[in-house]
C-alpha cells in the first residue's frame, strides 16, 4: 500500500524539482529579495564610490569643528576655508578648475534654522544631498541644545522608549513584529494558493488525458491523491528552505558589507532585525504545511470533479474566498491581536495559517492558543482528507457535466 504512495511522492517531487519553472522560481526568489533590499543601496554607493572633495566656509566660527567629522564619516573629503569678502568667487574658480566638487556656506542663520547654501558643480545625488542636509541640521541642533544646557547626546541618539505591558492580554508589537506579521501573512497566502492550485492542475491534467485510468488500475484513488499532495508539499518545502536560507544569508552578509563600505548607512543594520529566529521560522513552516494540506485537499477534490480549466476556475472560487477573507482581516488582527474577534478568527482552522501567524509574529499570543490552533488544523486536515478523498475516488474517473452539490454529497455518502 505505502509503496504506491511513496512512488507517487517520488514521481511528483522529481518531476517538479527538475522542471524549468522550479529552477527559475527558486533562483528568482533570492534575486528579487536582493533587488528590493541590497541593490538600491548598492547602486547608491556605486554613484558615491569616489571620495567627494567639499569645502566649508564657516561664518559662525563654531559649526565647522562639529560638522567636518560628520561629513568625513559620510564619505566626503572636507577642507575648511576662512571667511573673506571674495571667498565665493575664489571657491567657484577652484570648483570650475576641478579642484573642488562643491562648497558649503554656513552662517548665523544656519545656527538658528539649519539652513545653508550648497554650491555644487552638478546636481548632487539623493544620498549626497541627504548626507549634507542631515549633517548640517544635526550639528545646528546639537549646538542649540548644548547652549541651553540640555544633554544633546541622548536626544540626538533618538531617545528610548521602554514598553511595559500591564495586562496579561496586552500586546507590545514592534515595527519588526509588524513587518514579519504583515509580509509573512501575504507570503503564506501566495504560497498556499500557488501550490494548492498546482495539485488541482496536476489532477485535472491526468484526468483529462485519461492517464489516470491506467494509474488507478495499479493503486487506490486515495493513494494517488495522498502521494500528489505530499509530493507537492515536499517540493514547496524545498523551495521555501532555499528561499529562506538565501534571504537570511543575503541580509546577514550583504548589509554589513555595505555598512563597512559606507559607515553613514548604519541605519541599514536595522534590516537584520527582520531576519526571524529559528522558532519563528519553524512556526511559519508549520502554518504553511497545515495550510497547504487543508487547501490542497480541497483543490484536489476540485480537480477531480471538473473536466476543463474553465470549470476548475469557477469551482475554485469558494476556496479563494476562504483565503482572501483572512487576508482582509490581517491588518485589524495585527493592530488588535487579542480582541475576541481576532482570537476566534485565528482559531478557525481554515483561517489559522494566516491569522494565527499574524498574531504570533506580532507577539503577545498565549501559547495555549497557538497549540489549540495546530490541534484544530490537524482535525480539519483529517475532515478535509476524508471528504476530499471520497470526492476524488468517484470524480477522478467521471467525465461529462460538472456535478452539482447534491451529487457531490451523494458521492461522499456512497464512496
N, C-alpha and C positions, 0 to 999 in steps of 0.2 A: 504493500500500500504506500508506505512512505517513500519508497524508491521512485515511484511515479512522481510524487510531489517534488522530490529533490531533482529529478530530471527536468521538470518544467522550470524550477527555480534556476537551475544551471543554464538552461537554454535562454530564458528571458534575460538573465544577468549578462551572459557573454555576448548575446546578440546586441544588447543596448550599449554596453560599455565600449564595444568595438565600432559603434556607429559614428559617422562623421558629426552627427548632431551632438552626441555626448561629448566628444573630444572638443568640438568648437565651444559649446556652452561651458565646459569645465575650465577651459583656458580663458574664455572671455570674462568669466565672473571676477577673478582677481584683477584682470586688466582693467575692467570697468571700475572696480574699487580704487585702483591706483589712479585712474583718470579723474575721479571725483575727490580724492584726498590729497595725494602727494604731488600729482602732476601740476596743478595750478601753482603750488608753492615752488616747485622746481623750476617752472617756466619763469616765475617772477625772479628767482635767484639768477637764472641764466642771463636775464637782462641787466642784472646788477653785479655781475661777477667781477668786473674791473672796478678797482677802488676809485671812487669819485672824489676829485680834489675840490674842496669848498673853502672859501674864505669867510670869516666872520668879522664884521665891524661892530664893535660893542660900544654904543653911545652911553651906556649906563655905568660901565666900569665894574659891574658885579655879576652879570649874567654869563659872561664867557667862561669863567672858571668852572661853572656848573654845566654849561651847555656843551662845551667841547668834548668832555668824556662821553656824554650820551651819543653825540653824533659819531664819534670814533667807534663806539660799540655798534653803531648802525651801519658800519662799513665805509664811512667817509674818511678821507684824509683831510684834516682840518688845519687851516692856517689862520692865526689871529692877526688882524691888521688894525693899526691905530687909526682913530678917527681924525680926519683933517678935511679941509674945505673941498679938495679935489679928489677925495677918495673914490667916489663913484666913477668918475671919469677914468681914473687910474686902473681900477679893477675891471671896468668894461674893456679897456685896451688889452689887459692881460688875458681876459677871457677870450677876446677875439683872436689873440695870438696863440691860443691853445694852452696857455699856462694854467688856466683855471676852468673848471666846469661850471662854476657859478659862485655867487656870494650872497650873504645874508646880512641885512641891516637890522639891528635891534636897537631900540631906544627906550625912553621912559614910558611910552605908550605900551611897549611890549611887557613891561613890568606890571602894568595895570590890567591889560586885556589879553595878553598873549599874542597880539598881532605883530607881524613882522613883514618885511619885504624880502622876497627871494628872487634874485636876478639869476636867470639860467640861460644857457646858450640854446637850449631846446626845451620843449615841453617835458617836464620831469614825469617819470613813470609813477603809477599809483603807489607802489611800495616806497619809492624815494620821497614822494610828497608826504605820505603819511608819517614816515620816519622823522622828517624835518619838522612837520607841524606838531607831532606829538612831543618831540624832544623840547621844542620851544615852550609849548603850553605847560608841560610838566615842570620845566625849570622855573618859569614865572610863578606858577602856583606854589612850588616848594619855597621860593624866596618870600612870597607874601605870607605864607603860613609861619615861617620862621620869624619874620618880622613881628608877628602877633604872639609869639611865644608858644605856638602850637607844635606838637610833635609831628613833623611832616612825614617822617618815615612810615608810621603806621597808616596814616591816611593815604599817602601816595602808593602804598602797597595794596590798596583796595579794601582795607579793613577786614574784619572777620565776623561772621555771623554764626553763632553756635545755636543749634536747634535741639531742644529737649521736648520729646513727646510726652505730654502729661496724662494722656488717656491710653488705656490698653489697646483701644481700637484705632488709635491715631496713626497717621502715615506721614513720613518725612521725606517724600520723594525729592530727589535731587535732579539737576539738569541731566546728569549722566543716566540716572534711572529712567527719566522721561524719554530720553533718546533711545535707550535699549528697548523700553516697552513699546514705543511707537513704531520704530523701524522693525523690531522683531515681529510685531503683530502682522505688519504688512508682508514681511518675508514669509511668515508661516502661511498666510492666506495664498500668496502666489505659488509657493512650492507645493502645498497640499493640493491646490486646484490643478496645477500643471501635471503632477504625477498621477493624480486620480484620473484625470482625463486620458492620460497615457494608457491606463488599464482599460478604460472604456473603448478606446480606439483599437487597442490590440484585440480585444474580444470581438469587436464589430468586424474587423478585417478578417479574422479567422472564420467568423460566421458567414460573411458574405462570399468568401472564397471557397466555402464548403470544405476547407481543410479540417474543420472541427469534427466533421463526421468520422474522419479517419482516426483522429486523436481520441475521440470518445469511445471508439471501439476497443481501445487499449487501456483506458482508465476511466474512473468515475468523473462526472462533471465537477463535483466539489473539489476533487484533487487538482483538476486543471485550474479552477478559479483560485484556490489557495496558492498554487505554485506561481501563478501570474502575479498575484498581489504581493507575495513575499519577495519574488524576484525583482519586481519594480521597486519595492521598498529598499532592497539591498542596493540597487543602483542609485537611488536617491540619497541614501546614507553615504555611499562612497563619494558622490559628487559634493554633498554638503561638507563632508570631512575635509576634502581638498580645498573647498572654498574657505572654510573657517580657518584652517591651518595657514593657507596662503595669505589671507587677510590679516591674521594676527601677526605673522612674520613681517608683512609689509608695514604695518603700523608700528610694531615694536622696533623694527630695524631701520625703516626708512625715515621716520620722524627724527630720531636722534642724529642721523647723518645730516639732515637739513639744518638742525639747530647748531651742530658743530660748525657747519659752513657759514651760517648766518646767525650769530647769537641773538640778534634783535627779534628773531622769530620764536622766542622761548614760549610764547603762548600756544604754539603748535603742540607742546608737550601734553596739553590737556586732552588731545585726541587719544593718547594712550589710555586714559581713564575709560574710554568707550569699549576697550577690549574686556569682555566679561571674564569672570573667574570660571574655573573648571566646573564648579557646582551649577552655575547658571547655564553653562553650555550643555551639561548633562540634562538639566530640566528642559532646556529648549529642545534638545533632540527627543526627549521623552514625549513632550507635547506634539512634536511633529509626527513621531511614529504612531501614536494613538490617533491623532487626527487623520493621518493618511490611511490607517487601517479602517477607520469608520467610513470615510468618504470613498475610498477605493472599492469597498464592498458595495456601496450604493451605485457607484459608477459602473462596476462590473455588471450589476443587475440591469442597468440601463442599456449597456452594450449588448447584453444577451436578449433583451426583449425588442430591440429595434432592428431594422433591416437596412437603413440607409443613414448617411451622415445627417441629412436634413431631419429625420425623425429623432436621431440622437441629440441634435442641437436643441430641439423643442423639449424633449423629455428630461434633459438635464437642468432645466430652468429651476425646479424646486431645490436641487442641491446647491446651485449657485446662490440662491437666495439665503440658504442656510449658512453660507459663508459670508455673504455681504452683510447680513444683519449684525453679526459681532464686529465686523469692521466699522460699521456706522456707530457702534457703541464704544469703540476703543477710547476715544478722547474723554467722554464722561467718566468711564471706568478708571482711566489713569488719573484724572483730576480728583475723583472721589472714590477711591478703591474699596472703601469699607461701608458704603451705604448698602441698605438691604437689596436694592435693585442690582448693584454691582456684584454682590455676593451670590444672589440667586442666579443671575445670568451666567456668571463664571462657573457655577456648579452644574449648569445644564450641559450634558456631555458633548453635544454637537457644537456648543459654543466654547467649551473649556479650553481647547488648544490655543485659541486666540485670546480670549478674555482673561483666563487664569494666568496666562503668560504675562499679559499686560499688568496685572496686579502684582505678580511675583517680581517682575523686573523693577516695578516702581517701588517695591518694599512695603513692609507693614502688613503682610498677609500671614495669619496664623498657620502654622504647619499642618494642623489637622484638616484645614480646608483644602490645602494642596493635595494631601494624601487622599481625602474623600473624592476630589475631582478625578484622580487617577483610577480609583476603585469604580466610580460611576462610568468613566470612559471604558474601562475593561468590560464592564457589564454590557455597555452599549455595543462594543465590538462584537460580543457574543450574540446579542439580539440581531444586529445587522447581518452577521455572518449566517445565522440561522435562516432569516428571511431571504436575504440575497442568494444564499445557496440554493434554496428551493426555486426561486425565480430563474436562476441561472440554469438549473438542471432541466427545466422544461423549455425555457426560452432559447437556449443555445441551439436547439435543433428545430425550432419553429421558424416558419417563414410566412410572408404574406402581410396582412394588416397588423399594425401595432396593437397590442392588447389593451383593453380598457381596464379601469380599476377593478371592476367586479371580476374580470377574467384573471387579473393578477392575483386577487385574493383566492380564487379557485385553484390557481397554480400552487400557492403557498399551502393550502389545505391538502391538496391531493398529491403533491410531490413526495 
